Amino acid sequence: MLFSRAICRFAAAILMACAPLTSGALAATKVKPGNTMAEQPAIPGASVKRTKDLRSSFEKKYAKALNLLKNDGKLTGKIKSVASKYGVDPVHIAGAIVGEHTFNVDAYDRLQTYYVKAVAYLNSDFAFKFEGEKVSEFVNRPQFEPCSSKTSSYDLWICRERIWDSAFRGKTVDDVRYPKQRFGQVFFQPYYAGQTFGIGQLNPLTALQMSDKVNSVSGLPKLDAKNARKVYETIMDPDLTLPYIAAVIRTSIDAYKSIAGFDISANPGLTATLYNLGDPVGRAQALKRRGGVPEVNYYGWFVNEKQADLEALF
């Protein structure tokens, strides 16, 4: 009997020693669907002004965007297919689309218009540059040397964005005065400020960041900042841009789970918030440092409020 007990204790000790290190406290906290705030956070003045300039309202713009999705079964089918490849609920992709068209731009009535706009950009001649210096040359400066070891497109462009903020933004370097603006605003908007295009309203810098992931999952060619026209064609063509929307959402979910310890895959308002704000990895790191729980902004709150509408699409 004593020998048997000793064997049992020994076996129990072995089992405990071999238990997975990811169990218990290291498991991610699942964030439930819906909003925890009763009222929508304040909407930025710029968004309010844009909507007034269109002589519209947020609800009217939302209805227009929702109808675009409702009336095009091929589009919702493509969203479902892409969502499956990236392992996300299609509601997250729909949320990003209606959020952008509700608060930032007005939706076109027909999907075909997005294809027409994409083709138009193939005839445009422009480059990503500032004061005549192309971004592909700018990032070869010695200040960007710490980024040379980055192996993924996301890590590479995020690193370059951080260097821009610390070494160039709002400063005079080599007799050139650089604007106190984001990297994407200065180098990646060749026509005018605030440029985001296509059904997902992606900006070129975000597309460049997601290039490796989309290449790996969807097999699309990698993007190059030297070929600005191809970047714009990609973010404006619905068939090409949907994988990029999904990649942004997948990156946000993975970052919050692995870095901050929160599984936000069931809350489309949180992924919509990150889609709106950008830099999900940096925001996950900041959340881990300060503690607390993930929170939606005005954009994500609205998407959560409309979740039933979005789920009905699929």
C-alpha positions in Angstrom: 0.0 0.0 0.0 2.8 2.5 0.9 4.6 1.6 -2.2 1.5 2.2 -4.3 1.0 5.6 -2.7 4.6 6.5 -3.4 4.1 5.5 -7.1 1.0 7.6 -7.3 2.7 10.7 -5.8 5.6 10.2 -8.2 3.3 9.9 -11.2 1.4 13.0 -10.1 4.6 15.0 -9.8 5.6 13.9 -13.3 2.2 15.0 -14.7 2.5 18.4 -13.1 6.0 18.9 -14.4 4.8 18.1 -17.9 1.7 20.3 -17.8 1.6 22.9 -20.6 3.1 26.3 -19.7 0.2 28.0 -21.5 -2.5 26.8 -19.1 -4.1 28.8 -16.2 -3.2 32.4 -15.9 -1.6 32.7 -19.3 -4.8 31.9 -21.2 -6.3 34.9 -23.0 -9.4 36.5 -21.6 -12.4 36.2 -23.9 -14.0 39.6 -24.6 -17.8 39.2 -25.0 -19.7 40.8 -27.9 -21.5 44.1 -27.5 -20.8 47.4 -25.8 -20.1 48.0 -22.2 -20.8 51.8 -22.5 -24.4 52.9 -22.8 -23.6 55.9 -25.0 -21.4 56.3 -28.0 -18.1 58.1 -27.4 -17.8 61.5 -29.0 -17.4 61.6 -32.8 -14.5 63.7 -34.0 -15.4 67.1 -35.4 -13.8 66.3 -38.8 -16.1 63.4 -39.3 -19.2 65.5 -38.4 -18.1 68.2 -40.8 -17.6 65.7 -43.7 -21.0 64.3 -43.2 -22.6 67.8 -43.1 -20.7 68.7 -46.2 -22.4 65.8 -47.9 -25.8 67.0 -46.7 -26.3 63.6 -45.1 -26.3 61.9 -41.7 -24.4 59.0 -40.1 -27.5 56.8 -40.2 -28.1 57.6 -43.9 -24.5 56.9 -44.8 -24.7 53.6 -42.8 -27.9 52.6 -44.6 -26.2 53.3 -47.9 -23.2 51.2 -47.0 -25.3 48.4 -45.7 -27.4 48.3 -48.8 -24.3 48.1 -50.9 -23.5 44.8 -49.1 -27.1 43.6 -49.0 -27.7 44.1 -52.7 -24.5 42.4 -53.9 -24.5 38.7 -53.1 -21.2 38.2 -54.9 -19.6 40.7 -52.6 -20.9 39.1 -49.4 -19.8 35.7 -50.8 -16.3 37.0 -51.4 -16.2 38.4 -47.9 -17.2 35.1 -46.5 -14.5 33.3 -48.6 -11.8 35.7 -47.6 -12.8 35.7 -43.9 -12.6 31.9 -43.9 -9.0 32.0 -45.3 -7.9 34.4 -42.5 -9.8 32.7 -39.8 -12.1 35.6 -38.9 -15.8 36.1 -38.7 -17.0 37.9 -41.9 -18.9 40.3 -39.6 -15.5 41.9 -38.7 -14.8 42.7 -42.4 -18.4 44.0 -42.9 -17.9 46.1 -39.8 -14.8 47.7 -41.1 -16.4 48.5 -44.4 -19.6 50.1 -43.0 -17.6 51.9 -40.3 -15.4 53.6 -42.9 -18.3 54.6 -45.1 -20.4 55.8 -42.2 -17.8 58.1 -40.6 -15.2 58.8 -43.2 -16.6 58.7 -46.7 -19.9 58.1 -48.5 -20.5 54.7 -50.2 -21.0 54.4 -53.9 -24.4 53.0 -54.9 -22.9 50.1 -56.9 -19.9 47.9 -56.4 -18.9 48.3 -60.1 -18.0 52.0 -59.4 -15.1 50.8 -57.2 -13.7 48.7 -60.1 -14.0 51.7 -62.4 -12.1 53.9 -60.0 -9.4 51.2 -59.7 -8.9 51.1 -63.4 -8.6 54.9 -63.6 -5.6 54.8 -61.3 -3.7 52.5 -63.7 -3.5 55.5 -66.0 -2.1 57.8 -63.3 1.6 58.6 -63.0 2.7 59.3 -59.4 5.1 58.1 -56.7 5.4 58.1 -53.0 7.7 61.0 -52.2 8.2 64.2 -50.3 9.9 67.3 -51.7 11.0 65.3 -54.7 12.6 62.5 -52.6 11.0 59.1 -53.1 10.3 57.1 -49.9 12.3 54.2 -51.3 15.4 56.4 -51.2 14.4 58.2 -47.9 14.4 54.9 -45.9 17.9 54.2 -47.0 19.2 56.9 -44.7 21.4 55.8 -41.8 18.7 56.6 -39.3 16.7 53.6 -40.6 19.5 51.2 -40.1 17.8 49.6 -37.0 15.0 48.4 -39.4 17.4 46.5 -41.7 17.0 43.3 -39.6 13.2 43.2 -39.8 12.1 40.3 -41.9 8.4 40.9 -42.3 6.7 43.7 -44.2 4.7 44.6 -41.1 7.7 44.8 -38.8 9.7 46.7 -41.4 7.2 49.4 -42.1 6.2 49.8 -38.4 9.9 50.2 -37.6 10.3 52.8 -40.3 7.2 54.6 -39.0 8.7 54.7 -35.5 12.0 56.1 -36.8 10.1 58.8 -38.7 8.3 59.8 -35.5 11.5 60.0 -33.4 14.1 61.3 -35.9 12.2 63.3 -38.6 8.7 64.3 -37.6 8.5 68.1 -37.1 12.3 68.4 -37.2 14.9 69.8 -39.6 17.3 67.2 -40.9 20.0 67.9 -43.4 18.5 71.3 -44.1 15.0 69.9 -44.8 12.1 70.8 -42.6 9.8 67.8 -42.2 6.1 68.3 -41.3 4.8 67.4 -37.9 2.5 64.8 -39.5 2.3 61.0 -39.6 4.7 59.1 -42.0 1.7 58.0 -44.1 0.5 61.6 -44.5 3.8 62.9 -45.7 5.0 60.3 -48.1 2.0 58.2 -49.1 -0.6 60.7 -50.2 0.6 62.0 -53.6 -2.5 63.9 -54.4 -4.0 65.4 -51.2 -4.2 64.8 -47.5 -6.5 62.2 -46.0 -6.3 59.8 -49.0 -7.8 56.4 -48.3 -9.5 54.6 -51.1 -11.6 51.6 -52.1 -14.3 49.7 -50.3 -12.1 49.2 -47.3 -10.7 52.8 -47.3 -7.2 51.4 -46.7 -4.2 53.8 -46.9 -1.1 52.8 -48.9 1.2 52.4 -45.8 -1.2 49.9 -44.2 -1.3 47.9 -47.5 2.5 47.8 -47.5 2.6 46.6 -43.9 0.2 43.7 -44.7 1.9 42.7 -48.0 3.7 39.6 -46.6 0.7 38.2 -44.8 -1.6 38.6 -47.8 1.1 37.1 -50.1 1.4 34.1 -47.7 -2.4 33.5 -47.2 -3.9 34.6 -50.5 -1.0 34.3 -52.8 -1.2 37.9 -54.1 2.1 39.5 -55.3 4.0 41.4 -52.7 3.7 45.2 -52.9 6.6 47.6 -53.4 6.7 51.2 -52.4 8.5 51.9 -55.7 5.4 50.9 -57.6 2.8 53.3 -56.2 0.3 52.6 -59.0 0.2 48.9 -58.1 -0.4 49.8 -54.4 -3.3 52.0 -55.3 -4.8 49.5 -57.7 -4.7 46.9 -54.9 -6.4 49.0 -52.3 -9.1 50.3 -54.8 -9.9 47.0 -56.5 -12.5 45.2 -54.3 -11.2 41.7 -55.3 -7.7 42.6 -54.3 -8.4 44.8 -51.2 -10.6 42.3 -49.3 -7.7 40.1 -48.3 -5.9 43.2 -47.0 -8.9 44.2 -44.8 -8.9 40.6 -43.5 -5.2 40.7 -42.8 -5.5 43.9 -40.8 -8.3 42.3 -38.7 -6.3 39.1 -38.2 -3.2 41.0 -37.1 -5.3 42.9 -34.6 -6.8 39.8 -33.1 -3.5 38.0 -32.9 -1.7 41.0 -31.4 -4.3 41.5 -28.6 -4.3 37.8 -27.8 -0.5 37.2 -27.8 0.6 40.6 -26.3 -2.2 41.9 -24.1 -3.9 38.6 -23.2 -7.3 39.4 -24.6 -9.2 37.4 -27.2 -11.3 40.0 -29.1 -12.4 37.7 -31.9 -16.0 37.8 -30.8 -16.2 41.6 -30.6 -16.3 43.3 -34.0 -16.5 46.7 -32.4 -13.0 46.2 -31.0 -11.5 45.1 -34.3 -13.3 48.0 -36.0 -11.7 50.4 -33.5 -8.3 49.1 -34.3 -9.0 49.2 -38.0 -9.9 52.8 -37.6 -6.9 53.8 -35.3 -4.2 51.6 -36.8 -1.0 50.1 -35.2 -2.7 47.2 -33.4 0.6 45.8 -32.1 1.6 49.1 -30.6 -1.8 49.5 -29.0 -1.7 46.0 -27.6 1.7 46.7 -26.0 0.3 50.0 -24.6 -2.7 48.2 -23.1 -0.5 45.6 -21.5 1.7 48.3 -19.9 -1.2 50.3 -18.5 -3.5 47.4 -17.6 -7.3 47.5 -17.9 -9.4 46.1 -20.7 -9.8 46.9 -24.4 -12.2 49.7 -25.2 -14.1 50.7 -28.3 -14.1 54.2 -29.8 -17.0 55.9 -31.4 -16.5 53.9 -34.6 -16.3 50.5 -32.9 -19.2 51.3 -30.6 -21.4 52.0 -33.7 -20.3 48.7 -35.3 -21.2 46.8 -32.1 -24.6 48.5 -32.1 -25.2 47.3 -35.7 -23.9 43.8 -35.2 -27.3 42.1 -35.7 -27.6 43.9 -39.1 -24.2 42.8 -40.1 -24.7 39.2 -39.1 -27.9 39.1 -41.2 -25.8 39.6 -44.3 -24.2 36.2 -43.9 
